[in-house]
Amino acid sequence: MYTPVFFKQDRAASLKFAEERGFGTMCAFDGHKPVASPLPFYLTYAADGTPQAAFHVARQNPLLKLAGGDASWLLAVNGPDAYVSPDWYVSPDQVPTWLYQSVHLSGPVRLLSDDELAVQIDTLSDKFESWLLPKKPWTSGKMTAGRLETMKKAIVGLVMTVEEVEGSFKLNQHKSDADYTAIANALGAGDADAKQIAHLMRQARPQPFADDTNMLEGSAP
């Protein structure tokens, strides 16, 4: 992934983002064309600390035929994104751009055994059910044994050994304070993704917004 130095994220931040997102597009090459599928995943770590991305696919998914070799696959994990109009800058002569968060994980993929798949199904559902608390989490134990086994036969568990981690969070970090705050404020009035980008910009570089906070506090009764 092309990543200018201003936007490059370190390994720890990139892995944290990927784990928290938990959804991406898995891509492989079949020798003639790319093959890709959007899917949920979770990260785990080998005894030596190597990250692993665990996921599963339908048994008919063409990705499955490509697993088990030495070829590297790519898992692209994206966050919010937003368009930036040149009209929003304080400085003149700007151009349109797009702000975003993106992490790429790559490495070979192997098939899981049936026992490993059972653990993966429960671990994956536990991860996302926890997002819905205080709802009582769904578990595979709520399914009848026969139905669960039928569903398990329709999927195949896979795990990527993550050999390379690339992260790019393009949040206009290279712009002046005046331009940076102007863009964040404009995005803050946009749609859900734009609002998320504005929030991330304020988190990444809070000092330019300190005057706004002080003004609000000073105007409070």
C-alpha positions as CSV (number, residue, x, y, z in Angstrom):
1,M,0.0,0.0,0.0
2,Y,1.3,3.4,-0.9
3,T,1.7,5.3,2.4
4,P,3.2,8.8,2.6
5,V,5.2,9.2,5.8
6,F,2.7,11.7,7.2
7,F,0.0,9.0,7.3
8,K,2.0,5.9,8.1
9,Q,0.9,4.0,11.2
10,D,3.1,1.8,13.3
11,R,2.6,-2.0,13.6
12,A,0.8,-1.9,17.0
13,A,-1.6,0.8,16.0
14,S,-2.4,-0.9,12.7
15,L,-3.1,-4.3,14.4
16,K,-5.2,-2.6,17.0
17,F,-7.3,-0.9,14.3
18,A,-7.7,-4.2,12.4
19,E,-8.8,-6.1,15.5
20,E,-11.3,-3.5,16.5
21,R,-12.8,-3.3,13.0
22,G,-13.0,-7.1,12.6
23,F,-14.2,-6.9,9.0
24,G,-12.3,-6.6,5.7
25,T,-11.9,-7.9,2.2
26,M,-9.7,-10.9,1.7
27,C,-7.9,-11.0,-1.6
28,A,-5.9,-13.7,-3.4
29,F,-4.6,-14.3,-7.0
30,D,-5.6,-17.4,-8.9
31,G,-2.9,-17.0,-11.5
32,H,-5.1,-15.1,-13.9
33,K,-7.2,-12.7,-11.9
34,P,-7.7,-11.4,-8.3
35,V,-10.3,-13.2,-6.2
36,A,-11.8,-11.4,-3.2
37,S,-14.5,-11.8,-0.5
38,P,-15.7,-9.4,2.2
39,L,-15.7,-11.3,5.6
40,P,-15.4,-11.0,9.4
41,F,-12.3,-12.1,11.2
42,Y,-10.5,-11.9,14.5
43,L,-6.8,-11.7,15.4
44,T,-5.0,-14.1,17.5
45,Y,-1.2,-14.6,18.1
46,A,1.1,-17.6,17.8
47,A,3.5,-18.5,20.7
48,D,6.2,-16.4,19.1
49,G,3.9,-13.4,18.8
50,T,3.2,-13.6,15.1
51,P,-0.3,-12.2,14.4
52,Q,-2.9,-14.5,12.8
53,A,-6.2,-13.5,11.2
54,A,-8.8,-16.3,11.6
55,F,-11.9,-16.4,9.4
56,H,-14.0,-18.9,7.4
57,V,-15.6,-19.0,4.0
58,A,-18.4,-21.0,2.3
59,R,-17.2,-24.3,0.9
60,Q,-18.1,-23.0,-2.6
61,N,-16.0,-19.8,-2.3
62,P,-13.3,-19.8,-5.0
63,L,-10.8,-18.5,-2.4
64,L,-10.8,-21.9,-0.8
65,K,-9.0,-23.5,-3.8
66,L,-6.1,-21.1,-3.3
67,A,-5.5,-21.8,0.4
68,G,-2.7,-24.0,1.7
69,G,0.2,-22.8,-0.4
70,D,3.0,-20.3,0.1
71,A,1.4,-17.5,-1.9
72,S,0.6,-14.4,0.1
73,W,-3.0,-13.2,0.5
74,L,-4.1,-9.7,1.4
75,L,-6.7,-8.7,4.0
76,A,-7.7,-5.0,3.4
77,V,-9.4,-3.5,6.5
78,N,-11.0,-0.1,6.0
79,G,-12.5,2.4,8.4
80,P,-14.5,5.6,7.8
81,D,-13.7,7.8,4.8
82,A,-14.8,11.2,3.7
83,Y,-14.4,13.6,0.7
84,V,-12.8,17.0,1.3
85,S,-13.7,20.0,-0.9
86,P,-11.0,22.5,-1.7
87,D,-13.5,25.2,-0.7
88,W,-13.2,24.2,2.9
89,Y,-9.5,25.2,3.3
90,V,-8.3,28.5,4.6
91,S,-5.3,28.4,2.3
92,P,-5.8,29.0,-1.4
93,D,-5.0,26.8,-4.3
94,Q,-6.0,23.5,-2.7
95,V,-7.2,20.4,-4.5
96,P,-9.9,17.8,-3.7
97,T,-8.9,14.8,-1.6
98,W,-10.2,11.9,0.4
99,L,-9.5,11.1,4.1
100,Y,-9.6,7.6,5.3
101,Q,-8.3,4.8,7.6
102,S,-6.9,1.6,6.0
103,V,-4.8,-1.3,7.1
104,H,-3.4,-4.1,5.0
105,L,-2.4,-7.5,6.4
106,S,-0.7,-10.0,4.2
107,G,0.7,-13.5,4.5
108,P,0.0,-17.2,3.6
109,V,-3.2,-18.9,4.5
110,R,-3.8,-22.5,5.7
111,L,-6.9,-24.6,6.3
112,L,-8.2,-25.3,9.8
113,S,-9.1,-28.7,11.2
114,D,-12.8,-29.4,12.2
115,D,-11.8,-28.9,15.9
116,E,-10.1,-25.6,15.1
117,L,-13.1,-24.5,13.1
118,A,-15.4,-25.2,16.1
119,V,-13.3,-22.9,18.3
120,Q,-13.2,-20.3,15.6
121,I,-16.9,-20.2,15.2
122,D,-17.4,-19.6,18.9
123,T,-14.6,-17.1,19.2
124,L,-15.8,-15.1,16.2
125,S,-19.4,-14.9,17.4
126,D,-18.3,-14.1,21.0
127,K,-16.3,-11.1,19.6
128,F,-19.2,-9.5,17.8
129,E,-21.9,-10.5,20.3
130,S,-19.9,-8.5,22.8
131,W,-20.6,-5.4,20.8
132,L,-24.3,-5.8,21.5
133,L,-24.1,-5.9,25.3
134,P,-26.2,-5.8,27.5
135,K,-28.0,-8.2,25.2
136,K,-27.4,-11.7,26.3
137,P,-24.9,-13.1,23.9
138,W,-25.9,-15.7,21.3
139,T,-23.8,-18.9,21.4
140,S,-23.7,-21.9,19.1
141,G,-25.1,-23.9,22.1
142,K,-28.5,-22.4,21.2
143,M,-28.6,-24.4,18.0
144,T,-29.6,-28.1,17.8
145,A,-26.7,-30.4,17.3
146,G,-27.8,-31.5,13.9
147,R,-28.4,-28.0,12.6
148,L,-25.0,-26.9,13.9
149,E,-23.2,-29.8,12.2
150,T,-25.0,-29.1,8.9
151,M,-23.9,-25.4,9.0
152,K,-20.3,-26.3,9.9
153,K,-20.1,-28.7,6.9
154,A,-21.0,-25.7,4.6
155,I,-18.0,-23.7,5.7
156,V,-14.2,-24.1,5.9
157,G,-12.0,-22.4,8.5
158,L,-8.9,-20.6,7.5
159,V,-6.1,-18.6,9.1
160,M,-3.6,-16.2,7.7
161,T,-0.1,-16.0,9.2
162,V,0.4,-12.2,9.1
163,E,3.9,-11.5,7.7
164,E,3.4,-7.9,6.8
165,V,1.4,-5.1,8.4
166,E,0.7,-1.8,6.6
167,G,-1.3,1.1,8.0
168,S,-2.3,4.4,6.5
169,F,-4.6,6.9,8.4
170,K,-4.9,9.9,6.1
171,L,-6.3,12.7,8.3
172,N,-4.6,15.7,6.7
173,Q,-1.8,15.6,9.3
174,H,0.5,17.5,7.0
175,K,-1.8,20.6,6.8
176,S,-1.4,23.8,8.9
177,D,-3.4,24.2,12.1
178,A,-5.8,26.7,10.3
179,D,-6.5,24.3,7.4
180,Y,-6.6,21.3,9.7
181,T,-9.3,22.8,12.0
182,A,-11.3,24.1,9.0
183,I,-11.5,20.7,7.4
184,A,-12.4,19.0,10.7
185,N,-15.1,21.5,11.4
186,A,-16.6,21.1,7.9
187,L,-16.6,17.3,8.1
188,G,-18.2,17.6,11.5
189,A,-21.3,18.8,9.8
190,G,-21.4,16.0,7.3
191,D,-22.7,12.4,7.2
192,A,-21.8,9.6,9.7
193,D,-18.4,8.8,8.1
194,A,-17.5,12.5,7.8
195,K,-18.3,13.0,11.5
196,Q,-16.1,10.0,12.4
197,I,-13.2,11.4,10.4
198,A,-13.7,14.8,12.1
199,H,-13.6,13.1,15.5
200,L,-10.4,11.2,14.6
201,M,-8.8,14.4,13.5
202,R,-9.6,16.1,16.8
203,Q,-8.2,13.1,18.7
204,A,-5.0,12.9,16.6
205,R,-4.2,16.6,16.9
206,P,-6.2,18.2,19.8
207,Q,-4.2,21.3,20.4
208,P,-5.6,23.4,17.4
209,F,-9.1,22.9,18.9
210,A,-8.2,24.0,22.4
211,D,-9.3,27.6,21.8
212,D,-12.8,26.3,20.7
213,T,-13.0,24.2,23.9
214,N,-11.9,27.2,26.1
215,M,-14.4,29.5,24.4
216,L,-17.3,27.0,25.1
217,E,-16.3,26.7,28.7
218,G,-15.9,30.4,29.1
219,S,-19.4,31.0,27.7
220,A,-21.1,28.5,30.1
221,P,-23.2,30.1,32.8
